[in-house]
Amino acid sequence: MKRISLTEVADECRGALMADDTTTDERLEVSGVSHDSRSVAQGDLFACISGANYDGHNYATEAVTGGASALLVEQQLNLAIPQIVVPDVRKAVGLASAAVYGHPSKQMKVIGITGTAGKTTVSQAIAQTLKACGASAGVIGTLEGSHTTPEAPEFQKMLSQMQSRGDEWVCVEVSSHGLEFGRVQGTKFAASVFTNLSPEHLDFHEDMEQYFLAKRRLFEQRDSLAVVSVVDEWGRRLVGELQGIGHEDLVVVEPNMVENPTVDVEMSSFIWRGHQVRTRLLGMFNLFNLLLVGETLKGLGLEEEMIASGLEKVEPVRGRMELLAVPGSDIAVIVDYSHKPEPLALALRTLRSVSSGRVWVVFGAGGDRDPKKRPLMGQIAAELADEIVVTSDNPRSEDPSDIAKEIVSGMDRGSTSPKILLERTDAIQFAISQATKGDSILIAGKGHETYQITGSEQRPFDDTKVAKEALLAKLGTSHS
């Protein structure tokens, strides 16, 4: 790994370098950045980040023992090691990391996607379209790691590795946490994309206003392309604010730009700038996601015909309105990550529009997470589904039956009576076994996740795998 002088790093993050006059030149260089003392590598700059539950300054000695060459601190520590002193380590670590890893975002075109829903689909679809156009593209997001947006040291290191392997483009899901914690500080974005905003993470952000302000940070680079969807009041507000500051390159994307849409379980289509686009992605909202992709790449200079051809090659994203293909099945089973009210409603409306039979929904709600959404999800299920199976979804420290009762409390007593099966395997198997020809089943909440968290235990669980096994078992029974 290439080494960089601490003087250069200090300049980048506007810090004061404190080092003994006798320190050798070699000790005044670093080759990496870490914020976890347990994973420090030889030659790292250790960032002493202060968090809600810990203070990295307390682990500096351990980091030095592990091989750290220097520290990024908010106050100089009594340790015989070079230190860069800054007012706020969290705000400085992104700038420091970008410098240490050679400013990789300046060597590639980085596209940041933020919003509540659609980040994963849009980022994956942009990368797939770019690849179909002959470019090399990577993704950093929900499907690639434990955090949607990694901490700054890991993020810049990943960018550097992608640059080294030859990626020309990188599509990044940028979460509100990532923006609030400065994880993408020091990154040059070729384009920033806003999908939509609906209530989420309000246990972290004070209210929707603070949530919006966090998302808006992605659009502070006025020399980059800004692509804003105006499907809600927040998108309209963002457009107004960007126009107000004279943002240099703004693309406004409206729902009516999806022309002549047709939506079907097997194949949907729409017209984009005169080009017909056929896609296996399911739902009107996914047609709009593809529209966002097309407008973003058009704004970045790609040719329309090439983009339209590339859009047709986009494959459904795992766990995002994923239709399970089992030959011989006469029911449609869709696995989706819809674990919040709005996405659940969108998914169910989509199935209602394409299903010739009953619409089923199998879902729960996460434990230790925003309990206010539970009755709302119950209400949505009662309004939009014909058959409801309430189950568990990462109950964590809560009792799954208590969560189920809160979900059911939102359902009108005159509506369809829900079936409560707390064992998720039983719930999926029940719905599939009872569904008849033409029915559609939405298995909602977990999507791409391959685990179930009960208490402190995380055990393997995959909705897709369980559902496919149940479909094959149903076919075996019907054919016997």
Beta strands, then each sheet from edge to edge (+ up, - down):
strand 1: 4-5
strand 2: 16-18
strand 3: 29-30
strand 4: 32-34
strand 5: 44-47
strand 6: 70-73
strand 7: 83-85
strand 8: 109-114
strand 9: 137-140
strand 10: 169-173
strand 11: 191-194
strand 12: 225-229
strand 13: 250-253
strand 14: 259-262
strand 15: 268-272
strand 16: 275-279
strand 17: 322-323
strand 18: 332-336
strand 19: 359-363
strand 20: 387-390
strand 21: 419-420
strand 22: 440-444
strand 23: 451-454
strand 24: 457-460
sheet 1: 1+ 3-
sheet 2: 2+ 7- 6- 5- 4-
sheet 3: 9+ 10+ 8+ 11+ 12+ 13+
sheet 4: 14+ 15- 16+
sheet 5: 17+ 18- 22- 19- 20- 21-
sheet 6: 23+ 24-
end
